[in-house]
Amino acid sequence: MSVCYWTIEKLPGLSQQQQTQLKNFGITTTQQLLNRGKTAQLKQSLANQLGMNILYINKWIALADLARLPSVGCQYCGLLLHSGIASVTQLSQTPVHRLHRQILRLQVATMQRQDLCPPVELVQQWIQEARTILFSNPIK
């Protein structure tokens, strides 16, 4: 299985100004963002260069990491992050039914609709892909 990388524009939650700032520093893809934020020191350096709070950098890197999974992509990475999953590693270690329950609670609390919750089978696929990617395709 291969990982997916996206253009910065597709990553949810980035304003046009933030996208432009990243591009000005040569970051146009989620892969480049992950590479520029591999360590806490690199994340802090990037935050300083961009003149931004480190919390933004951490959020964007978490979204980019989760979006690497083909079945998650940019469509579900924000949902996972808001459900308490901040990395592919954390996702790989989370029991499927607990995660599905967390997502369902989030959907009901924010949208008042449980029919928008992804099926358990899709959540299971995310977890399986996370496990597979961790063993075969670590961040390069």
GIKA-V302177 format. One line per field, one symbol per residue. psi: psi as a letter, one per 40 degrees, with the letter a starting at -180 (. if undefined). burial: I if it has 24 or more other ideal C-beta (glycine too) atoms within 12 Angstrom, else O. Layout:
# GIKA-V302177
psi: ???
burial: ???
This chain:
# GIKA-V302177
psi: hiihiiiddehiehidddddddddeeheiddddddefdiddddddddddefihdddddddddddddedhdedaededddddeeeheidddddehhdddddddddddddddefheeehiidddddddddddddddddgih.
burial: OOIIIIOIOOIIOIOOOIIOIIOOIOIOIIIIIIOIIOOOOOIOOIIOOIOIOOOIIIIIIIIIIIIIIIIIIIOIIIIIIIIOIIIIOIIIOIOIOOIIOIIIOIOOOOOOOOOOIIOOOIIOIIIIIIOOIIOOOOIO
